[in-house]
Amino acid sequence: MRDAAIPTPRAGPGHGARLSINLSAIAENWRRLAAQAPQAACAAVVKADAYGCGLAAVAPVLRRAGCRTFFVAHLSEGLAARALLPEAEIYVLNGLVPGTGPAYAEANLRPVLGALDELADWAEVSQGTLPAALHVDTGMNRLGLSPAEALTLSGDPLLDRAGVALVMSHLVSAECPDEAVNARQIAAFAAIRAALPSIPGSLANSSGIHLGRKVHHDLLRPGYALFGGNPMPYRETNPMREVVRLEAPIAQIREIQPGETAGYNARWTAPAPRRLATLSLGYADGFPRMASNRGYALVAGVFCPIVGLISMDLIILDVTAVPEARRGTLATLIGDALDLDTVGRAAGTIGYEILTGLGSRYVRSYNGS
Ligand SMILES: *Cc1c(COP(=O)(O)O)cnc(C)c1O
């Protein structure tokens, strides 16, 4: 219990950054992905608090768009999703932790069983009445039965006793269509489906959906693309609508002389007279320090480089190219030309990590629905 007299810090208006999440764009992205494979159903992967976008806001919007099946990573996330989605099918990806079967049963959650002992455990709880998914590992070596183990289950009554209602696998490199591993996984999964013919199948994540019909099977499992990530990074244009915008007003402007430095450890030196702008967000807000001296923000549509090391709560921009920039002018850190994939690349990571790291100090607003 918190003492009511102790104020807890809360995001509020001020210098800090504003995070806006476009819920109608999420719904539209779900419909676009579903339309890629009209003969398959389309689920939504909403693990990690809906990829950082906020499960409580996102789940009802996807439900209203027509989504009936949801995937999360952990039992705790499944319980949160169940409270928001009383009717939905909710699968929990990370497998059955020993002793948690009754909690799954009570909340009507479906474990994604990733090993033979998990299958046996769940059969005891289910007795053929509570559904689950079977995860087969076709190349990730992470979670799931081996293909050989899965093939031995052909015709085994254990599948019915464990209520196996879905067989699934996960692609290693779906965003790289030329990788040979895709064809190997597609073939391995087809063989498993043939051995377990009465069980619906699911293989495609966001990028997998764009690899063609052989990957679609019965249920699509997009996550990243729902939130605006580019499922086809090998194409110039992103087919998804932008969902996340991160903007911060300039807190201060200063003019500096050639040879002066910016930020901790003087890791940037002005080569000429420069105009610098300071923004009130930093790595404590999930904006990666790795983007120091590499990333950009957009000010009045102009790419302004991040200069010096990103601090815990502050970022310095070189706004020399935008003479009209002043205190209060908005800088865009995510949005428009700075899409998630671009921001991820500038920080030596991927857009997924940018999304799931979005901080808690931002003033969040949700638009559309
Ligand atoms: C996270 C995850 C997905 C969704 O992947 P995206 O690339 O975000 O679309 C699908 N399936 C599994 C097993 C996952 O772990």
The ligand as a Tripos MOL2 file, in Angstrom:
@<TRIPOS>MOLECULE
LIG
   15    15     1     0     0
SMALL
NO_CHARGES

@<TRIPOS>ATOM
      1 C1          6.2320  -12.2790  -30.9320 C.3       1 LIG1
      2 C2          5.7250  -13.4360  -31.7020 C.ar      1 LIG1
      3 C3          4.9160  -13.2530  -32.8340 C.ar      1 LIG1
      4 C4          4.6710  -11.9080  -33.4420 C.3       1 LIG1
      5 O1          5.8070  -11.5640  -34.2120 O.3       1 LIG1
      6 P1          5.9200  -10.1750  -34.9950 P.3       1 LIG1
      7 O2          7.2090  -10.2890  -35.7190 O.co2     1 LIG1
      8 O3          5.9280   -9.1170  -33.9480 O.co2     1 LIG1
      9 O4          4.7440  -10.0800  -35.8870 O.co2     1 LIG1
     10 C5          4.3560  -14.3730  -33.4180 C.ar      1 LIG1
     11 N1          4.6090  -15.6150  -32.9400 N.ar      1 LIG1
     12 C6          5.4180  -15.8170  -31.8750 C.ar      1 LIG1
     13 C7          5.6740  -17.2020  -31.4210 C.3       1 LIG1
     14 C8          6.0050  -14.7530  -31.2320 C.ar      1 LIG1
     15 O5          6.8180  -14.9490  -30.1880 O.3       1 LIG1
@<TRIPOS>BOND
     1     1     2 1
     2     2     3 ar
     3     2    14 ar
     4     3     4 1
     5     3    10 ar
     6     4     5 1
     7     5     6 1
     8     6     7 2
     9     6     8 1
    10     6     9 1
    11    10    11 ar
    12    11    12 ar
    13    12    13 1
    14    12    14 ar
    15    14    15 1
@<TRIPOS>SUBSTRUCTURE
     1 LIG1         1 GROUP 0 **** ****
